[in-house]
Amino acid sequence: MSEIIKKATRDSYGEALVELGGIHEDLYVLDADLASATKTAYFRKTYPDRHIDCGIAECNMMGVAAGLSLTGKIPFASSFAMFAAGRAFEQIRNSIGYPGLNVKIGATHGGISVGEDGATHQCNEDFALIRTIPGMVVLCPSDDVEAKAAVKAAYEHKGPVYLRFGRVPVPSLNQKEGYRFQMGKGVVLKEGTDITIIANGILVNEVLEAEKMLAEKGLQAQIINIHTIKPLDKDLVIRSAKKTGKVVVAEEHSIIGGLGSAVCDVLSEYYPVPVLKIGVNDVYGRSGSARELLRAYELDSESLAGRILHFYHQG
């Protein structure tokens, strides 16, 4: 068995940009004075002529990215999720989304696992904001392998794409032969008949660990990784809901407007079943280590197992 590698998906983002930059001369990378943190510094070191530091001016950076795309370049505009999705939302909506430009937004440091930076930097609202923009693809990979594949898929996709990456190292779950990334397609990681558990990002690993605890209690859970929040894999969601009759969605995001809401939108229309949304419960984050915060907000594997078991047995 190959060794399980732990890596933050922000590192994967930086490495993927370098790999793609060596193949595609039209790939440009923009940053807002955070290249060391977003890991676009890897690209800057290798291809300095195609890296643009826009300074602490995220809104302007989105405008620059829009202009580059109109010249035939494929820009990746990079910043923390809080600044990309939050501060620059209007520019993304009107300058990139409205004209449907071929701009990619690399948003690192998503969710509460940003850790000690605290609530101001812990973006738990980005999926809710960005998925409302017509034509925008929204991706949240679960590990190193998936993150690199998502960056490649984003480059190849014609149109705007938002990619969320994390700060905390996570196990490489997809380090296996035959792995294939398909934008808009969920992945069944484990078959089950009693309950469906859908997750994305760093919570995929937490859910897989929780599943082991649930299995010890006799619960056979179907585990699905939904790396593409928009467009959502409606067919897979509906098919699994019909199979198990109950659905749990776990994400490192507010329970309002994220993956859980997207899943509920589909099921309420096509196949209503009981759904439990697990995420950040309409509160702000706080300072602490990533692991401490996952426990505090009941997003760690032990808390997930307990909440899912209770939901399953409550009828």
Beta strands, then each sheet from edge to edge (+ up, - down):
strand 1: 6-7
strand 2: 27-31
strand 3: 51-53
strand 4: 74-80
strand 5: 104-108
strand 6: 137-139
strand 7: 161-164
strand 8: 170-171
strand 9: 187-190
strand 10: 195-199
strand 11: 221-225
strand 12: 228-230
strand 13: 247-254
strand 14: 275-280
sheet 1: 1+ 8-
sheet 2: 3+ 2+ 4+ 5+ 7+ 6+ 12-
sheet 3: 9+ 11- 10- 13- 14-
end
